Amino acid sequence: MTDAEKKVLDEEVVVESVDVEVGTMEDVDAIMKKFDRESNTRVWEGTPKKILRYVLAAFMLFMVYMNLWATWSGQIRRCLFVGFVILFTFFIYPVKKGNVKPNSMPWYDILLAVAGCIPYFYYVANFKRIVAMGIAIGQTEVILGIIGTLVLAECCRRAVGLPILIVAGCFVLYAFIGRGMSLDLVVYNIFYTTNGIIGTPISVCSTYIALFLLFGAFLEATGVANFFIDCANALVGWASGGPAKVAVVSSALCGSLVGFYALYNRHPAKCFMGDTGSLFLGGAVAALAFAFDMPLVLIPVGIIYILETLSDIIQVGYFKATHGKRFFKMAPLHHHLERCGWSEVKIVTVFVSITAVFCLLAYCGIRGRYL
């Protein structure tokens, strides 16, 4: 090919690239609303938008007060959290995907929002009486529990989608068909105990996640988050594999508080982490795995947690299948090892060593992808 032909070809490529039509932000928003359920939200403008923003800000301040200073029972905290979340969900998410009118909310969404939060606020107002009832809840409590559960399911459908409802529905059907439980007992366990809706996930959401999001929004608004990122970029952003190194350094900066455990949680421990740290750290690891599009890395990294969970499943299944016999001396696995004569230090040492080996294997498996 001659130089003249190359020049003509380059000019054609430039012309074609100029003619390419670049989508606007409106086009991007339309595509996101079509394919991403969480992006398909109502459009609030002007005064209604300001009111909703101030109400949500007041809700976050209320969450701070509830978690730091209020001395209410755990069930009361969780019910208040779920009740307000249901109310806000209907103000944010429409009934289906598609174009929505600005500052518009149909009457049935208002009805569902009110009907959905009433059962949870009713539980708060009558907490002592409902707890005193035990499993012998009245007809009013059963009806309100059904309404609160169904409206929460509709909120999940709007915000997340059907898959999670299908999974939850299978477990509810198992309670009726597999266990033969009555409607009153199912409603009691789902709605009025910490084994159901107001269980551990809602407890984590209403405490650590809510405050974590508020703290993250504060860092974003004040520019502190950008400082961490800029600092990481200045250190390693210039190097080969810079983005991966930036992620590592940023994570190290944000996770520096973990050093607390090296001082106070080592053997013999001065204090125990418990749910405060373990649930959050486990959720953070899972979120990072999905954020970096490598969820399978959770299997080797969390091998001990998988073995602990499997030991419980095996123990329960074997106990039911053999009508009272036990596969392990005690479940989960670390209790079985204790019964076998292992000391706490030995169990922790072995578990940490196994985790370290599998983390090293996971690192070897992904290092070529990012480094």
N, C-alpha and C positions, 0 to 999 in steps of 0.2 A: 504494500500500500504506500503510495507516494505521500509526501508531506502535504500536498494540496488536498488529497482525499481525506487525510487525517483531520485537517483543519475543518473541512466541510462536515465531517462526521461529528467533531466536537461541537460545532455550532448547532447541529441538529439536536444533539443531546441537551445542550443548554436551553434551546427553544422548548423542547419537550418538558424539561424540568420546570421551566417558568410557567408553562401552561397547566401544570398540575394544580388542581384546585385544593386548597387547604381549608379544612373544616374550621368553623368558628366554635367558640365556647358553647353557643346555643346548640350546635350540632352534637358536640360532645355530651352535653347534658341530656339531650334527647336519647342518645345511644345508651348512656348509663341508666336512664330511667327505664329503658326497654329491657335491658339485660341484667341490671343489678338491682335487686329488690330493695336494698338499703338506700339506694340513691333515689328511689321513687317516693318522694315526700311531697307533702302539700306545699303550696306556694302562699306564703304570708308576706304582705307588703304593708308599708306605712305603719299606722298606729297598731294594728293587730300584731305585726311582727315585733314591735317594741314591747308590747305587753307580754307576749309569749317569752321573749328573751328575758325580761325582768322576772317573770314568774319562775322560769327555769333557774335563773341565778339565785332567787330566793330559796328554791328547792335545794340547791347545792349547799347554801349556807345552813339550811335546816339539817342537812345530812351531817355537816361538820358539828353542829351543836349536838345532834343525836348520838354521834359516835364518841365525842370527846367529853361531854359534860352530862348528858342525860343518864339517869339510872334506871331506865325502863327495862322490862323483861325483854329477852331476845325475841320472843314471838311478837311482841308489840312493835319492836323496831322493824322486823321483817315485813309485817303486815302493812305498816305505814309506808314502807318503801315500795312494796308491790302495788298498793292502792294508788299511790301517786304516779308510778310508772305506767300503769294501765291508763290512767287519765291522760297523761301526756302522749301516750302512743297513738291514741285516736286523733289527737290534734296534729300529729306529725305525719302519720302514714295513712293514705287513703285505702279504700276497700280493695282496689285492684290497680294494676299497672295501667298507665295511659296518661293522657293530658288531664290536668286538674285546673279548675278555675281558681284564680287568685282570691284569697280571703273568702273561701267557700268551704263549708262543712255541712254535709247532709244531716237531716234530723235524726236518722237512725244511728249515725256515728255518735251524736251527742247522747242519745238514749243508751247506747252500749257503753259509752265512757262512764256515765253516771251509774248504770246498773252494775258495771264491773268493779268499780271502786267501793261501792256500798258494802258488799260482804266483808271486805277486809277491814274497813273502818268499823263495821258492826262487831267484828271479832275484837278489835282494840277496845271499844267501848264496853263490851261485855266479857272481857278476858277472864276475870276471876270466876264468873258464873259458868262459863263454858268449860274452864279447866275443872271446876268442881263436878260437872256432869260426867266427865270421863267419856267412855264410849257410848253412854246412854244419852246422846244428843237428841234434841227435839226435832219436830218436823220443820220448824222454821230454820234451824241451823242446817238441816239437810238441803233444803231448797236453796238457801243462800250459798252453801258450799258448792252446789252444782252450778249455780249461776257464775260464781267467782271463777271456777275452774274452766268453764266453757268460754267465758269472755277472755281469760288469760290465754287460752288456746288460740283464739282468734287474733289476739295481739301477736303471738308467736308466728302465726301464719303470715301476717302482714309484714312483720319485720324480718323474719328469717326464712320462711317458706314451709312447705309441707313435710319434708323429710323428718324433721324433729318431731312433728306431731304424729307421724306414722309410727315412729319408734315408741313414743310415749303411749300411744293408743294400744300398741301390742302388749305393753306391760299392764295396762288397765284391764284389757280383755283377759289376760292371764289371771288377774286377781279374781275376776268373776268366774271364768271357766275352769282354770287350772286349780284354784284354791277354793272355789265355791263360796266366796265371801258375799255377804249381803250388801245391798246398796248403801245402807247407813254406815256400815263398817268401812267400806271403800271410801266414801266421802269423808269420814272421820280421819282416816289415815292420810288421804291426799291433801285435805284442806286444813285440818285442825291440829296436826302433829308436825313435829320437825322431821318426820320421815317422808314428807310429801313436798308440797310447793314451797313452804317456808323452811326448807331444810338447809343443808350445808351450802349449796350453790347460791341461794339467795342471801345467806349469811355473809358469804364472801363478797358478793356483789354490793350489798348494802353497807359494807364496812371498807374493806381494803380497796376494791376496785373503784368505788365511788370517790374515795379520797385520793386514790392514785390518779384518776382522771382529772380531778380538780387541781391537784398539784402539777400534773403535766400541762394543763391549760395555763396555769400560772407561769410555769417556766417558758412556755411558748410565747405568751403575751409579753413577758418581761425581757425576752431575748436570751435568757440563761441557757436554754436548749441549744440555741445557735452558737453560743460560746463554746459549749462542749464539742459540737461538730466542727467548728472552725479550728479549735485546738487540735482535734484529731487530724484534720486535713493538713494543718501546718506541720504536724509531726511526721505523718507517713503518707499523706495524699499524693506526694510526688513520686513515690516508689512504685515498682512493678507490683501489680495486684493491690494497688492503693485502696480501692473501694472496700475490699475485704479487710484490709488492715485498719481502715477507718472504722468499720463496724466493730472490730475487736477492741480498739482503743476506746471508742465511745461506750461500749458495753462495760469495759473495765472502769471507766470514770463513773458511770451511773451505778455500777455494782460495787463500788468501793466500801459501802457500808457492810458488805458481807464479812469484812474483816472483823466485825464485832464477834462473829462466832469463833474466830481463831483465839480470841481472848477470853470469852465468857462461856462458850459452849463446848470447849474441849474437855476431855475427861481429867479429873472429875468436874462435871458441868456445874457452873454457878447458877445458871438459869437455863430453861428449856424453851426451844423455839415454839413448838406446838403448832396449832393451826395458823397462828398469826403470820409465820414466815413460810411454813411448808406448803400450804395451799397456794399462796401467792407465787412462790418460786417455781412450783410445779407448773402452774398456769403460764408463767412467763417463759419457761423453757418450751412448753408446747406452742405458745404463740410465736416464739422466735423460729421454731422449726418450720411452721407453716409459712411464716413471713419470708423465709429464705427458700421456700419451695422444696423442702426436703423432710417431709413428715416421717419418713421411714427411719430417720436417724434416731427418733424417739425410742425405737425398739432396743438397740444396743445401749443407748445412754440410760434408759430407764429399766434395764433388765431386772434389777432387784425389785423394783415396784411391781413389775409384771409377775415375777415369781411369787411375791407376797400375795398379790391378788389371785393368782391361779391356785395357790395353796388353799385360800379360803373357798374358792369355787369347788375344788376337788374335795375338800373336807365335807362341805354341805351336800354335794352330789353323792358322794360315797356313803354318807350317813343315811341319806334318804333311800338310796338303792339297796343298802344292806340292812335297813331297819334298825339302826342304832350303833353299828360298828363305825370305828373311826380310822381314817387313813393315816392321819398324823396324830401325835399325842395331844397336840393343841395347835390351833391355827390362829393367826397366820404363821408363816414359816419360822420367824425368829423365836416365837414362843415354843415351837416344837424343838428347836435347838436348845433352848433353855432347859426344857424337860429332859433332854438328852445329856445334860451336864455341862453344856458350854457356858462360859462366863460372858457377861455383857461385853467386856473388852474384846474377847475373842470374836464374838458375833460381829461387832462393829468393824473390827479389823478385817475380817474375811469379806464382809459386804463391801467395805470401801475398796478393798483390793480388787474384787470382781468388777465393781463399777469402774475403777480406773482402767483396767484392762479393756473393757468393752468400750469405754470412751476413747481410748487410744485406737481401737479398731475402727470406731466411727470416724475419728479424725482422719485416719489413713484412707478411708473410703471416700471422703468428701474433699480432701485437700487439693486434689487435682482440678476440682471444679471451680474453686475460688482463688487459689494461690498460683 
